[in-house]
């Protein structure tokens, strides 16, 4: 193993050991171990909005989209310790810690998704809206993506979410919402989230913004408004029907797989 790679591996192991030890120390002085909610979505699926909704409950902690890998239980402890550090209280108590994951590379060992302390919240957005929004996002804030790259990303990610859903071992700790659920069926979605997490009253349609708002996750201005807003209408993405067809197929297959975890009942399939 080249020296730099060995050094990175050693650093990774030390961080894992320190995080596990720090959470064990919290437990030894009577601080309960919180559960971990992983929001599994794709870019432009509403994951940042759902993160903010959950964070409106003071018993739920998080730091925004961390873009950190989860490959063992130690990474769950690492999230907990980071959340306590953010509150400037190493003994801070919370019922849940939450992170949003929109890229498959951050779950290199999917087995961690089956850990007993993990709850999974899947998010999905129909492809035309998601891809149009993704192209706009990259044009305004990053290096612009061509439609081919956006479709490739969407297909890979949505297919991976379906793969994760098929391997779920504890359906009672798994939930699913679409972007349309959150933005157009808010009352049902917020009540469903409260029931899923056992928080009592439904989550509100308004939420506080944080230091991470606009810096982690969605960088656009809408998330800073502090409330669920109607979805913006995007022009159809510029790709041809043939280019977009794989995205629609992946979406429909993933939707069928995820529906058994739905928090909101739907009589018909989501619109194309």
ZADRENTOR-443688 format. One line per 3 residues: number of its first residue (from 1); for each residue x, y, z of N, C-alpha, C. Coordinates in nm, 3 decimals, padded with zeros to 5 digits, m for minus. Example, Ala and Ser with C-alpha at 12.3 -4.5 7.8 and 13.67 -1.06 7.14 Angstrom:
REM ZADRENTOR-443688
1) 01.319/m00.569/00.780/01.230/m00.450/00.780/01.320/m00.330/00.780 ~ 01.285/m00.225/00.708/01.367/m00.106/00.714/01.290/00.003/00.787
***
This chain:
REM ZADRENTOR-443688
1) 00.085/m00.120/00.000/00.000/00.000/00.000/00.088/00.125/00.000 ~ 00.068/00.218/m00.093/00.149/00.340/m00.093/00.134/00.414/00.039 ~ 00.240/00.485/00.074/00.241/00.554/00.204/00.122/00.648/00.223
4) 00.087/00.735/00.128/m00.028/00.823/00.151/m00.157/00.746/00.177 ~ m00.179/00.636/00.105/m00.299/00.556/00.126/m00.298/00.494/00.265 ~ m00.183/00.444/00.308/m00.172/00.386/00.441/m00.199/00.491/00.548
7) m00.149/00.611/00.523/m00.171/00.720/00.619/m00.319/00.755/00.629 ~ m00.388/00.758/00.514/m00.531/00.788/00.516/m00.608/00.678/00.589 ~ m00.568/00.552/00.565/m00.636/00.441/00.632/m00.616/00.449/00.783
10) m00.495/00.479/00.827/m00.468/00.492/00.970/m00.549/00.606/01.030 ~ m00.553/00.719/00.960/m00.631/00.832/01.010/m00.778/00.796/01.023 ~ m00.830/00.724/00.923/m00.969/00.682/00.925/m00.997/00.593/01.045
13) m00.908/00.499/01.071/m00.926/00.409/01.184/m00.920/00.483/01.317 ~ m00.830/00.579/01.327/m00.819/00.657/01.451/m00.945/00.739/01.476 ~ m00.999/00.799/01.370/m01.123/00.876/01.383/m01.238/00.785/01.426
16) m01.245/00.667/01.364/m01.348/00.572/01.401/m01.336/00.534/01.549 ~ m01.214/00.503/01.592/m01.193/00.462/01.731/m01.228/00.575/01.827 ~ m01.188/00.698/01.792/m01.216/00.811/01.879/m01.365/00.838/01.889
19) m01.437/00.827/01.776/m01.580/00.852/01.775/m01.654/00.748/01.858 ~ m01.616/00.622/01.840/m01.679/00.515/01.918/m01.653/00.533/02.066 ~ m01.530/00.568/02.101/m01.495/00.588/02.242/m01.571/00.706/02.300
22) m01.584/00.813/02.223/m01.653/00.932/02.273/m01.800/00.903/02.298 ~ m01.862/00.826/02.210/m02.004/00.796/02.234/m02.019/00.698/02.350 ~ m01.927/00.607/02.363/m01.929/00.516/02.478/m01.917/00.594/02.608
25) m01.830/00.695/02.608/m01.814/00.778/02.727/m01.944/00.852/02.760 ~ m02.014/00.900/02.657/m02.143/00.965/02.681/m02.241/00.867/02.746 ~ m02.242/00.744/02.698/m02.332/00.643/02.755/m02.298/00.613/02.900
28) m02.168/00.612/02.931/m02.124/00.579/03.066/m02.170/00.681/03.169 ~ m02.197/00.804/03.126/m02.245/00.907/03.219/m02.395/00.929/03.204 ~ m02.463/00.834/03.138/m02.608/00.836/03.136/m02.674/00.904/03.019
31) m02.597/00.939/02.915/m02.657/01.002/02.797/m02.704/00.892/02.702 ~ m02.834/00.883/02.674/m02.883/00.776/02.586/m02.827/00.789/02.445 ~ m02.809/00.677/02.380/m02.764/00.678/02.241/m02.882/00.714/02.150
34) m02.871/00.820/02.072/m02.980/00.854/01.982/m02.985/00.759/01.863 ~ m03.103/00.750/01.804/m03.114/00.678/01.678/m03.066/00.769/01.565 ~ m03.038/00.708/01.451/m02.986/00.781/01.335/m03.088/00.772/01.221
37) m03.129/00.887/01.170/m03.218/00.892/01.054/m03.134/00.929/00.933 ~ m03.129/00.840/00.836/m03.058/00.868/00.712/m03.161/00.896/00.603 ~ m03.158/01.019/00.551/m03.245/01.058/00.441/m03.175/01.014/00.313
40) m03.230/00.915/00.246/m03.170/00.862/00.124/m03.249/00.915/00.004 ~ m03.191/01.010/m00.065/m03.257/01.069/m00.181/m03.161/01.087/m00.295 ~ m03.196/01.177/m00.383/m03.108/01.215/m00.493/m03.109/01.367/m00.501
43) m03.016/01.424/m00.573/m03.012/01.569/m00.586/m03.145/01.619/m00.641 ~ m03.199/01.726/m00.580/m03.325/01.790/m00.617/m03.446/01.705/m00.579 ~ m03.430/01.616/m00.483/m03.543/01.534/m00.437/m03.616/01.595/m00.319
46) m03.566/01.707/m00.267/m03.625/01.769/m00.149/m03.559/01.726/m00.019 ~ m03.440/01.665/m00.028/m03.376/01.615/00.093/m03.337/01.726/00.190 ~ m03.293/01.841/00.137/m03.257/01.951/00.225/m03.381/02.008/00.294
49) m03.492/02.015/00.222/m03.617/02.061/00.282/m03.660/01.966/00.394 ~ m03.658/01.836/00.368/m03.698/01.740/00.471/m03.603/01.745/00.590 ~ m03.475/01.763/00.565/m03.380/01.779/00.675/m03.420/01.896/00.764
52) m03.452/02.010/00.704/m03.491/02.127/00.783/m03.621/02.103/00.859 ~ m03.714/02.032/00.797/m03.839/02.001/00.866/m03.811/01.918/00.990 ~ m03.729/01.817/00.976/m03.697/01.733/01.092/m03.623/01.812/01.200
55) m03.533/01.898/01.157/m03.456/01.977/01.253/m03.541/02.078/01.329 ~ m03.666/02.099/01.287/m03.752/02.191/01.362/m03.788/02.136/01.499 ~ m03.769/02.007/01.518/m03.789/01.945/01.649/m03.658/01.953/01.727
58) m03.656/02.015/01.845/m03.531/02.030/01.920/m03.471/01.897/01.964 ~ m03.549/01.789/01.958/m03.495/01.658/01.995/m03.423/01.591/01.879 ~ m03.418/01.659/01.764/m03.352/01.603/01.646/m03.236/01.694/01.609
61) m03.118/01.636/01.595/m02.997/01.714/01.565/m02.940/01.672/01.430 ~ m02.862/01.762/01.372/m02.796/01.734/01.245/m02.716/01.853/01.200 ~ m02.633/01.832/01.097/m02.542/01.937/01.053/m02.561/01.973/00.907
64) m02.672/01.933/00.846/m02.687/01.954/00.703/m02.623/01.838/00.628 ~ m02.622/01.848/00.498/m02.566/01.741/00.415/m02.415/01.736/00.434 ~ m02.366/01.633/00.500/m02.225/01.626/00.538/m02.135/01.573/00.427
67) m02.193/01.503/00.332/m02.112/01.439/00.226/m02.003/01.353/00.288 ~ m02.042/01.279/00.391/m01.950/01.190/00.461/m01.991/01.046/00.434 ~ m01.893/00.958/00.427/m01.920/00.818/00.399/m01.965/00.744/00.525
70) m02.056/00.649/00.506/m02.101/00.561/00.613/m02.065/00.418/00.571 ~ m01.962/00.364/00.635/m01.924/00.227/00.600/m01.916/00.136/00.721 ~ m01.949/00.189/00.841/m01.952/00.105/00.960/m02.030/00.177/01.069
73) m02.056/00.104/01.178/m02.128/00.163/01.291/m02.051/00.281/01.352 ~ m01.920/00.280/01.337/m01.840/00.390/01.391/m01.875/00.522/01.325 ~ m01.917/00.519/01.198/m01.956/00.643/01.131/m02.087/00.698/01.186
76) m02.171/00.613/01.240/m02.292/00.659/01.308/m02.254/00.733/01.436 ~ m02.159/00.676/01.510/m02.110/00.745/01.630/m02.044/00.877/01.593 ~ m01.974/00.879/01.482/m01.908/01.001/01.438/m02.010/01.112/01.412
79) m02.125/01.076/01.353/m02.231/01.173/01.331/m02.284/01.226/01.464 ~ m02.305/01.137/01.559/m02.356/01.178/01.690/m02.261/01.276/01.756 ~ m02.133/01.245/01.758/m02.034/01.331/01.823/m02.024/01.465/01.752
82) m02.032/01.464/01.619/m02.029/01.590/01.545/m02.149/01.676/01.579 ~ m02.266/01.614/01.595/m02.386/01.689/01.630/m02.375/01.748/01.770 ~ m02.320/01.672/01.864/m02.302/01.724/02.000/m02.201/01.838/02.000
85) m02.096/01.824/01.922/m01.997/01.930/01.914/m02.058/02.058/01.856 ~ m02.146/02.042/01.759/m02.210/02.159/01.698/m02.296/02.233/01.799 ~ m02.348/02.162/01.897/m02.428/02.226/02.003/m02.340/02.275/02.118
88) m02.209/02.260/02.101/m02.112/02.305/02.201/m02.139/02.242/02.338 ~ m02.183/02.116/02.332/m02.212/02.044/02.455/m02.185/01.896/02.430 ~ m02.072/01.844/02.478/m02.039/01.704/02.451/m02.139/01.606/02.509
91) m02.222/01.651/02.603/m02.323/01.564/02.664/m02.464/01.599/02.618 ~ m02.474/01.671/02.507/m02.605/01.709/02.455/m02.689/01.584/02.430 ~ m02.817/01.595/02.466/m02.910/01.483/02.449/m03.005/01.512/02.333
94) m03.028/01.413/02.251/m03.128/01.423/02.146/m03.179/01.284/02.116 ~ m03.298/01.278/02.062/m03.360/01.149/02.032/m03.308/01.092/01.902 ~ m03.286/01.182/01.805/m03.239/01.141/01.674/m03.128/01.234/01.626
97) m03.037/01.180/01.545/m02.949/01.262/01.463/m02.979/01.226/01.318 ~ m02.968/01.325/01.230/m03.011/01.305/01.092/m02.905/01.353/00.995 ~ m02.893/01.284/00.885/m02.806/01.325/00.775/m02.877/01.292/00.645
100) m02.843/01.364/00.539/m02.901/01.339/00.408/m02.792/01.288/00.314 ~ m02.823/01.186/00.237/m02.727/01.121/00.149/m02.786/01.115/00.010 ~ m02.723/01.183/m00.084/m02.775/01.191/m00.221/m02.682/01.128/m00.324
103) m02.574/01.064/m00.278/m02.477/01.004/m00.370/m02.440/00.866/m00.319 ~ m02.436/00.770/m00.408/m02.413/00.631/m00.369/m02.274/00.609/m00.311 ~ m02.180/00.694/m00.346/m02.043/00.674/m00.296/m02.033/00.693/m00.145
106) m02.135/00.754/m00.084/m02.129/00.776/00.061/m02.187/00.660/00.141 ~ m02.232/00.556/00.073/m02.270/00.433/00.143/m02.196/00.317/00.077 ~ m02.063/00.316/00.088/m01.984/00.212/00.022/m02.009/00.073/00.078
109) m02.058/00.067/00.202/m02.093/m00.061/00.265/m02.240/m00.054/00.304 ~ m02.330/m00.091/00.213/m02.475/m00.076/00.242/m02.522/m00.150/00.366 ~ m02.441/m00.243/00.417/m02.480/m00.316/00.536/m02.506/m00.222/00.653
112) m02.440/m00.106/00.654/m02.460/m00.012/00.765/m02.605/00.038/00.768 ~ m02.674/00.033/00.655/m02.813/00.076/00.650/m02.905/m00.016/00.730 ~ m02.856/m00.138/00.759/m02.935/m00.234/00.835/m02.904/m00.229/00.984
115) m02.819/m00.137/01.027/m02.782/m00.131/01.168/m02.907/m00.105/01.253 ~ m02.917/m00.167/01.371/m03.038/m00.154/01.453/m03.074/m00.012/01.493 ~ m02.978/00.078/01.497/m03.010/00.214/01.541/m03.049/00.305/01.424
118) m03.049/00.253/01.303/m03.075/00.335/01.183/m03.221/00.327/01.141 ~ m03.276/00.443/01.108/m03.404/00.452/01.038/m03.377/00.512/00.900 ~ m03.445/00.460/00.800/m03.426/00.505/00.663/m03.547/00.581/00.615
121) m03.522/00.697/00.555/m03.628/00.777/00.495/m03.591/00.800/00.349 ~ m03.659/00.730/00.260/m03.633/00.742/00.117/m03.710/00.859/00.057 ~ m03.647/00.929/m00.037/m03.712/01.038/m00.111/m03.694/01.014/m00.260
124) m03.795/01.052/m00.336/m03.792/01.033/m00.481/m03.868/01.147/m00.547 ~ m03.814/01.196/m00.658/m03.882/01.300/m00.737/m03.891/01.254/m00.881 ~ m04.003/01.283/m00.945/m04.021/01.241/m01.084/m03.913/01.302/m01.172
127) m03.874/01.233/m01.279/m03.750/01.269/m01.350/m03.752/01.402/m01.423 ~ m03.861/01.440/m01.485/m03.858/01.565/m01.561/m03.832/01.684/m01.469 ~ m03.902/01.690/m01.357/m03.879/01.799/m01.262/m03.742/01.792/m01.198
130) m03.700/01.671/m01.162/m03.570/01.657/m01.096/m03.456/01.694/m01.188 ~ m03.460/01.646/m01.311/m03.350/01.672/m01.404/m03.348/01.818/m01.446 ~ m03.465/01.877/m01.471/m03.469/02.019/m01.506/m03.412/02.103/m01.392
133) m03.449/02.071/m01.269/m03.398/02.145/m01.153/m03.249/02.122/m01.135 ~ m03.202/02.001/m01.160/m03.060/01.970/m01.148/m02.977/02.048/m01.250 ~ m03.027/02.056/m01.372/m02.956/02.133/m01.475/m02.949/02.281/m01.437
136) m03.060/02.332/m01.383/m03.060/02.472/m01.340/m02.964/02.495/m01.224 ~ m02.963/02.401/m01.129/m02.874/02.412/m01.014/m02.729/02.418/m01.058 ~ m02.688/02.326/m01.143/m02.548/02.322/m01.183/m02.511/02.443/m01.268
139) m02.606/02.494/m01.344/m02.578/02.612/m01.426/m02.554/02.735/m01.337 ~ m02.627/02.747/m01.228/m02.618/02.865/m01.143/m02.508/02.857/m01.038 ~ m02.480/02.736/m00.990/m02.394/02.726/m00.872/m02.267/02.644/m00.894
142) m02.261/02.563/m00.998/m02.146/02.476/m01.019/m02.108/02.479/m01.167 ~ m02.026/02.386/m01.207/m01.999/02.370/m01.349/m02.123/02.309/m01.415 ~ m02.175/02.369/m01.521/m02.300/02.318/m01.580/m02.288/02.173/m01.626
145) m02.392/02.096/m01.596/m02.397/01.958/m01.642/m02.470/01.950/m01.776 ~ m02.424/01.867/m01.868/m02.504/01.837/m01.986/m02.618/01.744/m01.946 ~ m02.721/01.739/m02.027/m02.836/01.656/m01.993/m02.797/01.509/m01.982
148) m02.698/01.464/m02.061/m02.655/01.324/m02.054/m02.603/01.289/m01.914 ~ m02.526/01.381/m01.856/m02.471/01.355/m01.723/m02.583/01.354/m01.618 ~ m02.678/01.445/m01.632/m02.788/01.451/m01.536/m02.872/01.324/m01.541
151) m02.899/01.275/m01.661/m02.977/01.152/m01.675/m02.898/01.034/m01.619 ~ m02.770/01.027/m01.649/m02.688/00.917/m01.598/m02.686/00.916/m01.446 ~ m02.669/01.034/m01.385/m02.670/01.042/m01.239/m02.805/00.998/m01.184
154) m02.913/01.050/m01.242/m03.047/01.019/m01.192/m03.075/00.869/m01.200 ~ m03.046/00.809/m01.313/m03.072/00.665/m01.331/m02.993/00.583/m01.230 ~ m02.863/00.614/m01.216/m02.780/00.538/m01.121/m02.832/00.552/m00.980
157) m02.862/00.675/m00.941/m02.900/00.698/m00.801/m03.038/00.639/m00.770 ~ m03.134/00.661/m00.857/m03.269/00.610/m00.833/m03.269/00.457/m00.834 ~ m03.192/00.397/m00.923/m03.181/00.251/m00.926/m03.116/00.199/m00.799
160) m03.016/00.271/m00.748/m02.951/00.231/m00.624/m03.047/00.239/m00.506 ~ m03.130/00.343/m00.503/m03.229/00.354/m00.395/m03.325/00.235/m00.397 ~ m03.365/00.194/m00.517/m03.452/00.077/m00.528/m03.381/m00.048/m00.478
163) m03.254/m00.058/m00.509/m03.175/m00.172/m00.462/m03.169/m00.175/m00.310 ~ m03.144/m00.059/m00.250/m03.143/m00.052/m00.103/m03.279/m00.092/m00.047 ~ m03.386/m00.044/m00.110/m03.521/m00.071/m00.059/m03.553/m00.220/m00.066
166) m03.507/m00.287/m00.170/m03.535/m00.431/m00.182/m03.465/m00.511/m00.073 ~ m03.358/m00.457/m00.017/m03.283/m00.532/00.085/m03.320/m00.491/00.228 ~ m03.421/m00.407/00.243/m03.461/m00.362/00.377/m03.497/m00.480/00.464
169) m03.444/m00.482/00.585/m03.469/m00.591/00.678/m03.573/m00.555/00.784 ~ m03.595/m00.425/00.805/m03.691/m00.382/00.907/m03.785/m00.277/00.847 ~ m03.893/m00.323/00.785/m03.986/m00.227/00.722/m04.045/m00.126/00.819
172) m04.058/m00.162/00.947/m04.114/m00.070/01.045/m04.023/00.049/01.071 ~ m03.897/00.040/01.030/m03.801/00.148/01.050/m03.763/00.214/00.917 ~ m03.852/00.199/00.820/m03.828/00.251/00.686/m03.949/00.328/00.638
175) m03.927/00.443/00.574/m04.037/00.526/00.526/m04.001/00.583/00.389 ~ m04.104/00.627/00.318/m04.084/00.679/00.183/m04.179/00.795/00.158 ~ m04.124/00.903/00.099/m04.202/01.017/00.054/m04.154/01.058/m00.084
178) m04.245/01.111/m00.163/m04.204/01.174/m00.288/m04.193/01.325/m00.265 ~ m04.125/01.389/m00.356/m04.115/01.535/m00.352/m04.254/01.597/m00.358 ~ m04.342/01.538/m00.437/m04.478/01.589/m00.448/m04.553/01.571/m00.317
181) m04.528/01.463/m00.244/m04.589/01.446/m00.112/m04.555/01.565/m00.022 ~ m04.427/01.595/m00.017/m04.380/01.699/00.077/m04.433/01.836/00.038 ~ m04.434/01.868/m00.090/m04.468/02.003/m00.133/m04.617/02.021/m00.164
184) m04.687/01.915/m00.200/m04.827/01.928/m00.240/m04.923/01.856/m00.145 ~ m04.873/01.764/m00.065/m04.955/01.694/00.033/m04.888/01.707/00.169 ~ m04.862/01.830/00.204/m04.778/01.858/00.322/m04.841/01.806/00.450
187) m04.970/01.828/00.469/m05.032/01.787/00.595/m05.018/01.638/00.618 ~ m05.045/01.558/00.515/m05.030/01.414/00.528/m04.885/01.375/00.551 ~ m04.794/01.440/00.480/m04.653/01.408/00.493/m04.601/01.440/00.633
190) m04.637/01.556/00.684/m04.588/01.597/00.815/m04.645/01.509/00.925 ~ m04.771/01.470/00.911/m04.829/01.377/01.009/m04.763/01.240/00.999 ~ m04.736/01.196/00.875/m04.671/01.067/00.856/m04.532/01.063/00.915
193) m04.457/01.171/00.898/m04.323/01.179/00.956/m04.329/01.172/01.108 ~ m04.424/01.242/01.168/m04.436/01.241/01.314/m04.470/01.101/01.364 ~ m04.558/01.030/01.292/m04.593/00.894/01.333/m04.473/00.801/01.316
196) m04.399/00.817/01.208/m04.283/00.732/01.181/m04.177/00.747/01.290 ~ m04.157/00.870/01.334/m04.052/00.897/01.433/m04.104/00.902/01.576 ~ m04.236/00.895/01.593/m04.292/00.896/01.727/m04.270/01.026/01.801
199) m04.280/01.138/01.728/m04.253/01.269/01.789/m04.378/01.335/01.845 ~ m04.495/01.273/01.829/m04.617/01.333/01.881/m04.686/01.418/01.778 ~ m04.689/01.550/01.798/m04.759/01.640/01.708/m04.693/01.640/01.571
202) m04.773/01.665/01.465/m04.714/01.673/01.330/m04.609/01.782/01.323 ~ m04.512/01.763/01.237/m04.412/01.867/01.214/m04.481/01.988/01.150 ~ m04.433/02.109/01.180/m04.494/02.229/01.121/m04.448/02.253/00.978
205) m04.522/02.335/00.905/m04.484/02.370/00.769/m04.373/02.475/00.766 ~ m04.346/02.536/00.880/m04.236/02.631/00.890/m04.121/02.566/00.966 ~ m04.001/02.617/00.946/m03.884/02.560/01.009/m03.780/02.669/01.029
208) m03.693/02.657/01.130/m03.586/02.754/01.148/m03.473/02.728/01.050 ~ m03.405/02.833/01.009/m03.285/02.817/00.928/m03.165/02.810/01.023 ~ m03.054/02.756/00.973/m02.937/02.731/01.056/m02.812/02.786/00.988
211) m02.701/02.774/01.057/m02.574/02.819/00.997/m02.545/02.744/00.868 ~ m02.593/02.620/00.860/m02.566/02.539/00.741/m02.661/02.566/00.626 ~ m02.770/02.639/00.652/m02.869/02.664/00.547/m02.807/02.742/00.432
214) m02.821/02.689/00.313/m02.764/02.753/00.195/m02.618/02.719/00.171 ~ m02.554/02.656/00.269/m02.414/02.616/00.254/m02.398/02.466/00.241 ~ m02.486/02.390/00.305/m02.484/02.245/00.293/m02.617/02.201/00.236
217) m02.611/02.120/00.132/m02.734/02.081/00.065/m02.773/02.184/m00.038 ~ m02.900/02.215/m00.045/m02.954/02.307/m00.145/m02.896/02.448/m00.125 ~ m02.824/02.503/m00.226/m02.766/02.637/m00.211/m02.859/02.749/m00.257
220) m02.977/02.713/m00.306/m03.068/02.814/m00.362/m03.135/02.896/m00.253 ~ m03.205/03.004/m00.293/m03.265/03.095/m00.197/m03.394/03.044/m00.135 ~ m03.464/02.951/m00.199/m03.596/02.910/m00.151/m03.586/02.843/m00.014
223) m03.483/02.763/00.009/m03.471/02.691/00.135/m03.457/02.787/00.252 ~ m03.405/02.907/00.227/m03.387/03.006/00.335/m03.517/03.075/00.371 ~ m03.627/03.045/00.300/m03.755/03.108/00.330/m03.817/03.058/00.459
226) m03.775/02.941/00.507/m03.822/02.894/00.636/m03.960/02.830/00.634 ~ m04.010/02.790/00.518/m04.138/02.722/00.512/m04.149/02.640/00.384 ~ m04.235/02.540/00.389/m04.262/02.460/00.269/m04.334/02.549/00.169
229) m04.285/02.551/00.047/m04.348/02.633/m00.056/m04.387/02.544/m00.172 ~ m04.478/02.594/m00.254/m04.522/02.517/m00.370/m04.404/02.494/m00.462 ~ m04.399/02.379/m00.527/m04.286/02.350/m00.615/m04.282/02.445/m00.733
232) m04.161/02.486/m00.768/m04.145/02.573/m00.884/m04.170/02.494/m01.012 ~ m04.220/02.563/m01.111/m04.241/02.502/m01.241/m04.117/02.522/m01.326 ~ m04.059/02.413/m01.370/m03.939/02.418/m01.454/m03.977/02.383/m01.597
235) m03.910/02.447/m01.691/m03.926/02.405/m01.829/m03.874/02.262/m01.843 ~ m03.932/02.186/m01.935/m03.885/02.050/m01.955/m03.737/02.050/m01.988 ~ m03.663/01.953/m01.938/m03.519/01.947/m01.970/m03.499/01.935/m02.120
238) m03.386/01.981/m02.170/m03.365/01.991/m02.314/m03.342/01.858/m02.386 ~ m03.329/01.749/m02.317/m03.300/01.621/m02.382/m03.417/01.570/m02.464 ~ m03.389/01.483/m02.555/m03.492/01.421/m02.636/m03.566/01.315/m02.556
241) m03.681/01.270/m02.606/m03.755/01.164/m02.538/m03.669/01.039/m02.522 ~ m03.587/01.008/m02.622/m03.501/00.890/m02.614/m03.397/00.906/m02.503 ~ m03.343/01.027/m02.486/m03.244/01.050/m02.381/m03.306/01.039/m02.242
244) m03.430/01.086/m02.228/m03.495/01.090/m02.098/m03.565/00.961/m02.062 ~ m03.588/00.873/m02.159/m03.663/00.750/m02.134/m03.601/00.663/m02.025 ~ m03.468/00.646/m02.018/m03.411/00.563/m01.910/m03.442/00.619/m01.772
247) m03.446/00.752/m01.760/m03.477/00.812/m01.630/m03.621/00.781/m01.590 ~ m03.713/00.790/m01.683/m03.853/00.759/m01.653/m03.869/00.613/m01.614 ~ m03.800/00.525/m01.685/m03.809/00.383/m01.653/m03.753/00.355/m01.514
250) m03.638/00.414/m01.482/m03.578/00.393/m01.350/m03.669/00.446/m01.240 ~ m03.731/00.560/m01.265/m03.822/00.620/m01.168/m03.940/00.527/m01.141 ~ m04.002/00.478/m01.246/m04.121/00.394/m01.229/m04.088/00.265/m01.156
253) m03.973/00.207/m01.186/m03.933/00.085/m01.118/m03.904/00.112/m00.971 ~ m03.837/00.222/m00.942/m03.806/00.256/m00.804/m03.933/00.289/m00.726 ~ m04.025/00.361/m00.791/m04.151/00.397/m00.724/m04.228/00.271/m00.684
256) m04.234/00.174/m00.772/m04.304/00.050/m00.740/m04.238/m00.021/m00.621 ~ m04.107/m00.018/m00.616/m04.035/m00.084/m00.507/m04.056/m00.013/m00.375 ~ m04.059/00.120/m00.377/m04.063/00.199/m00.254/m04.204/00.218/m00.199
259) m04.306/00.198/m00.279/m04.442/00.228/m00.236/m04.483/00.155/m00.108 ~ m04.426/00.039/m00.082/m04.467/m00.033/00.038/m04.426/00.038/00.167 ~ m04.336/00.138/00.155/m04.295/00.214/00.273/m04.359/00.354/00.277
262) m04.454/00.380/00.188/m04.507/00.516/00.172/m04.578/00.564/00.298 ~ m04.549/00.690/00.334/m04.617/00.754/00.446/m04.746/00.823/00.402 ~ m04.761/00.841/00.273/m04.880/00.908/00.218/m04.944/00.816/00.116
265) m05.073/00.791/00.131/m05.142/00.705/00.037/m05.168/00.778/m00.094 ~ m05.152/00.704/m00.203/m05.177/00.761/m00.336/m05.261/00.662/m00.415 ~ m05.370/00.710/m00.473/m05.457/00.623/m00.551/m05.399/00.595/m00.689
268) m05.320/00.689/m00.738/m05.262/00.675/m00.873/m05.113/00.701/m00.865 ~ m05.042/00.662/m00.969/m04.898/00.686/m00.973/m04.870/00.834/m00.986 ~ m04.750/00.873/m00.943/m04.710/01.014/m00.955/m04.708/01.054/m01.101
271) m04.736/01.181/m01.131/m04.738/01.226/m01.269/m04.600/01.218/m01.332 ~ m04.599/01.199/m01.462/m04.473/01.197/m01.534/m04.423/01.339/m01.553
***
